Every structure is written in C-alpha cells, then in structure tokens.
Amino acid sequence: MREITVATVQMKPALGELEDNLVKMSDFVSKIASQQKVDLIVFPELVTSGYELGVRFTELAQRVPGPTVNLMAQRAAEFGVYIAFGLATKEKVESVLFNSAVLVGPDGEMLGSYNKVHLRGEERMAFREGFRLPVIETEIGQIGLVLGWDLAFPEVSRCLALDGAELICVLANWEKAQIEEWRTYVRARAFENGLYVAAANRVGEDVTLNFGGESMIVGPRGKVFASLSEEKEPESGEPREGYCVARIDLDDVRKYREEFQTLQTRQPIVYRSIVKRY
C-alpha cells in the first residue's frame, strides 16, 4: 500500500494583497499540519493575488523560483509536506507573464511548475499560454498539475495519465454560476483516467466574479473521499473558506487500470481528429 494524506484548501484571496494572502496560506498549512500528518496540501489558482487584476498582474508576477516560491518552500520544509499553489509568474522578459502552478516539497525545494495552457476570457489579456504538461516525480507518487479551465479539456488529464500521473492536483478559480460543470469534470477526469484528483477551488468575490468552492478529493472510480460542498456561510449560503482531508492509496491507480483496461484498450490511430484545429 502507498497511502498518503492529501488536503485541499478553498480560500478567498484578498485581491492584489500578496503579503496578506501568504500569511493566510501559511496559517492554513500550520493548522492542517498540526491537526494530522499530511503529505500534500493543494491551494487554488492565483491564490497569492486573486483573479481579476488585469494589468496589475505585471506588478505582482514573480520569477520562479522567487520570493513567494522560496517562502512556501520554507513552510513546506517546516511542516514536512508537499504544497501546490497558484501564482502569476514572469520570464526574464518582464512582459511575458504566465498563470502558473508550483509544487514545492518537504526538503524545501521547488520540484516543478506548470504554466496554464487553456486561458479563458480576460486571462488572455494578461498571460501567455503554456505549452508543456509536466508530470512531477516525487517520493509520494507521480503528480500532475492542472489549472482552472484546463479541467474542461479531457486531453490535458489524459496526457498526464499517459505520462504516468497517479494524482492530478487541480487548482482553480471556478465560478459559482458554473459549479455543476466543476462537479462533473472533477469526477469525470478521475473516472476516465483511473487516477486520483485533488481539486482546490477558491471562494469569495473579486470585482465581478463570484467563485464556487466545493473543493474535493476523488478516487479513480469516482468516489468522493472528501468534499467541502456542504461548507456554507450560515446566513448567506455562500461557500466558505476551509479545507478537507483524505487518506488515499495510490496503489489503487494501478489496480483499477489493470481491472478496467481503459488506457490499455485505447485505439490512438483512430483519434487523428483530436489533434486537428477546430
């Protein structure tokens, strides 16, 4: 058995307030890790900055590694956990920005990063599209990173699965109005690829958008091991901040893939249309 404990955090970042958001993230890490032994903590997309920043992303974007990554790597080392989180990053050319996810490990090192491939709406005004789908090898398993709207494209998770991912971390800013999509996509990606999905979605409002939460951890047969779907503010009914934790066995990935043969029975020669432009 390769059992690990995973936590997904749904947090409301303060728009444009980097230091405040890092303090809140650190508090979540401390609280989660002090209550139980946990191996991986997953935060939402753009959790260090908020979502609706437009041109202000140029002020807050950082290089990778940089101050924010180094700080979260210190927290990871302090508590002996892996941490995945989203932030705006930049290349050496200052005008090239990405919507990124980073994974840091319990040794205090950055293990890998991913730049969002599928940009939606106003994201296209601020960020450049990524072009790689890395699978990060860690001591707890093979981990893929997915950001927001990437979840709507089955090709992303399938590529990660074919490259060995056993666990996909989904870091999202999924709107409340489309939360039914979120629920369906998270379970579907786990089902169709026979792997675990740890999905962290933010809550709260920025300027015009309201985000839906319902962070969850789902197994390779679609079982929801933990969920924040019932976490609501008592008066408003809005989703609230929090986290959920689940103990999972990564050996189940191979077990179910062997039993159901979904990946093995693929017929790639028939799928030529999938790589054509629409």
C-alpha positions in Angstrom: 0.0 0.0 0.0 1.2 3.5 -0.8 -1.1 5.5 1.4 -0.8 9.3 1.6 -2.9 12.0 3.2 -4.0 14.9 1.0 -5.7 18.2 1.9 -7.4 20.6 -0.5 -7.9 24.2 0.6 -10.6 26.6 -0.5 -9.5 30.1 0.3 -10.6 33.6 -0.5 -7.5 35.6 -1.6 -7.5 39.4 -0.9 -7.3 41.0 -4.4 -3.8 42.3 -5.0 -2.7 41.8 -1.4 0.3 39.4 -1.8 1.6 39.6 1.8 -1.9 39.1 3.4 -2.5 36.1 1.1 0.8 34.5 2.0 0.1 34.9 5.7 -3.3 33.2 5.3 -1.8 30.4 3.3 0.9 29.9 6.0 -1.9 29.8 8.6 -3.7 27.1 6.6 -0.6 25.0 6.3 0.1 25.3 10.0 -3.4 24.5 11.0 -3.7 21.5 8.7 -0.3 20.0 9.5 -0.7 20.5 13.3 -4.0 18.5 13.3 -2.8 15.4 11.5 0.1 14.0 9.5 -0.4 15.3 6.0 1.7 14.7 2.9 0.3 17.1 0.3 -1.7 20.4 0.6 -3.3 21.9 -2.5 -4.3 25.6 -2.8 -6.3 27.2 -5.6 -5.3 29.0 -8.8 -3.7 32.5 -8.4 -4.2 32.2 -4.6 -1.4 34.7 -3.9 -3.0 37.5 -5.8 -6.7 37.0 -6.7 -8.1 36.7 -10.2 -9.4 40.0 -11.6 -6.3 42.1 -11.6 -5.8 42.9 -15.3 -2.7 44.9 -15.9 -1.8 44.8 -12.2 -0.6 41.2 -12.7 2.6 42.8 -14.1 3.3 44.3 -10.7 2.7 41.1 -8.7 4.1 38.5 -11.1 7.3 36.9 -9.8 10.0 34.7 -11.2 10.2 31.0 -10.4 11.8 30.4 -8.1 11.4 33.7 -6.4 10.4 35.3 -3.1 6.9 33.6 -2.9 8.1 30.2 -4.0 11.0 30.4 -1.6 8.7 31.3 1.3 6.3 28.5 0.6 9.2 26.1 0.2 10.3 27.1 3.7 6.8 26.4 5.0 6.9 23.0 3.3 10.2 22.2 4.9 9.0 23.4 8.3 6.0 21.1 8.3 7.4 18.3 6.2 4.7 18.5 3.4 4.3 19.0 -0.3 2.5 22.2 -1.2 0.9 23.0 -4.6 -0.3 26.6 -5.2 -1.1 29.0 -8.0 0.5 32.4 -8.7 1.3 34.8 -11.5 4.8 34.3 -12.9 7.1 36.1 -15.3 10.0 35.3 -17.5 13.3 37.2 -17.7 11.4 39.3 -20.4 9.3 41.3 -18.0 6.3 41.5 -20.4 5.9 37.7 -20.6 3.5 36.5 -17.8 2.0 33.1 -17.1 -0.8 31.8 -14.9 1.3 29.1 -13.1 1.1 26.3 -10.6 4.1 25.4 -8.5 4.9 22.3 -6.4 7.3 22.6 -3.5 8.5 19.7 -1.3 9.3 18.8 2.3 13.0 19.3 1.6 12.4 23.0 0.9 12.9 22.7 -2.8 10.8 23.6 -5.8 10.0 20.3 -7.6 8.3 21.6 -10.6 6.0 24.2 -12.2 3.3 24.3 -14.8 2.1 27.2 -17.0 -1.7 27.2 -17.8 -2.4 26.1 -21.4 -6.1 26.9 -21.7 -6.6 30.6 -20.9 -10.2 31.8 -20.6 -11.7 35.3 -21.2 -9.6 38.1 -19.8 -6.8 35.8 -18.8 -5.7 36.0 -22.5 -5.1 39.8 -22.0 -2.7 39.2 -19.1 -1.0 35.8 -19.7 0.8 33.8 -22.4 -0.3 30.2 -22.9 1.9 27.4 -21.6 2.9 24.6 -23.9 4.0 21.7 -21.6 2.2 19.2 -19.4 4.8 18.0 -16.9 4.4 15.1 -14.6 6.4 15.6 -11.4 8.1 12.6 -9.8 8.0 12.8 -6.0 8.6 10.4 -3.2 4.9 10.1 -2.6 4.0 9.5 -6.3 3.7 10.9 -9.8 1.9 14.3 -9.7 0.3 16.3 -12.5 -0.8 20.0 -12.1 -3.9 21.4 -13.8 -5.2 25.0 -13.6 -8.8 26.1 -13.8 -10.3 25.8 -17.3 -7.7 23.1 -18.2 -10.1 20.8 -16.4 -12.7 21.2 -19.2 -10.3 19.7 -21.7 -10.0 15.9 -21.3 -6.9 15.9 -23.4 -4.9 17.5 -20.6 -5.7 14.9 -17.9 -5.3 12.1 -20.4 -1.9 13.3 -21.4 -0.8 13.5 -17.8 -2.2 10.0 -17.2 -0.4 8.5 -20.2 2.8 10.1 -18.9 2.4 8.3 -15.6 0.4 10.7 -13.3 -1.3 8.9 -10.4 -2.6 12.1 -8.8 -3.7 15.3 -10.5 -3.9 18.5 -8.5 -6.5 20.8 -9.9 -6.0 24.4 -8.8 -9.0 26.5 -9.8 -10.9 29.8 -9.8 -14.2 28.2 -10.9 -17.2 30.4 -10.8 -20.2 29.7 -8.7 -22.6 30.0 -11.7 -20.8 27.1 -13.4 -20.3 24.9 -10.4 -22.2 22.0 -11.9 -19.5 21.8 -14.6 -16.9 21.7 -11.9 -18.5 18.8 -10.0 -18.9 16.8 -13.2 -15.4 17.5 -14.7 -13.6 16.6 -11.5 -15.2 13.2 -11.2 -15.0 12.6 -14.9 -11.3 13.2 -15.1 -10.7 10.8 -12.2 -13.0 8.1 -13.7 -11.8 8.2 -17.3 -8.1 8.1 -16.4 -8.2 5.8 -13.4 -6.4 8.2 -11.0 -6.9 10.5 -8.0 -7.9 14.1 -8.4 -7.3 16.6 -5.6 -9.3 19.7 -6.6 -9.0 23.0 -4.8 -11.4 25.8 -5.9 -11.4 29.3 -4.3 -14.4 31.1 -2.8 -15.5 34.7 -2.4 -15.7 37.6 -4.9 -13.2 39.7 -6.7 -14.6 42.5 -8.8 -17.4 41.0 -10.9 -16.9 37.2 -10.4 -18.2 35.0 -7.6 -16.4 31.7 -7.0 -18.0 28.5 -6.0 -15.7 26.4 -3.8 -16.7 22.7 -3.5 -13.1 21.6 -3.3 -12.9 17.8 -3.2 -10.7 14.7 -3.3 -11.9 12.0 -5.7 -10.6 8.5 -6.4 -10.0 6.5 -9.6 -13.6 5.1 -9.6 -15.2 8.5 -9.0 -15.6 8.0 -5.2 -15.6 11.4 -3.4 -13.3 10.8 -0.4 -13.7 14.3 1.0 -15.6 17.4 -0.1 -16.4 20.9 1.0 -19.7 21.0 -0.9 -21.6 21.5 2.4 -19.4 24.2 3.7 -21.7 27.3 3.5 -22.0 30.6 5.4 -25.0 30.2 7.7 -26.7 33.5 6.8 -25.9 34.0 3.1 -25.5 30.4 2.0 -22.3 31.3 0.1 -19.4 28.8 0.1 -16.9 29.5 2.8 -13.2 29.0 3.4 -12.0 25.7 4.7 -10.2 22.5 3.8 -10.9 18.8 3.5 -8.5 15.9 4.1 -8.5 12.3 2.8 -6.3 9.3 3.2 -5.8 7.7 -0.2 -3.9 4.6 -1.5 -2.0 5.3 -4.8 -1.7 1.6 -5.4 -5.4 1.7 -6.3 -4.4 3.5 -9.5 -2.6 0.5 -11.0 -5.2 -1.9 -9.5 -8.2 -0.2 -11.3 -6.3 0.5 -14.5 -5.5 -3.2 -14.7 -9.0 -4.2 -13.9 -10.9 -1.9 -16.3 -8.2 -1.6 -19.0 -9.4 1.9 -20.1 -6.0 3.2 -21.0 -4.7 -0.2 -22.4 -7.7 -0.5 -24.8 -7.3 2.9 -26.4 -7.0 3.0 -30.2 -4.9 6.1 -30.9 -4.7 5.5 -34.6 -8.5 6.2 -34.7 -8.2 9.5 -32.8 -6.5 11.6 -35.5 -9.2 14.3 -35.4 -8.3 15.1 -31.8 -5.2 16.9 -32.7 -6.8 19.0 -35.5 -7.6 22.6 -35.1 -11.4 23.2 -34.9 
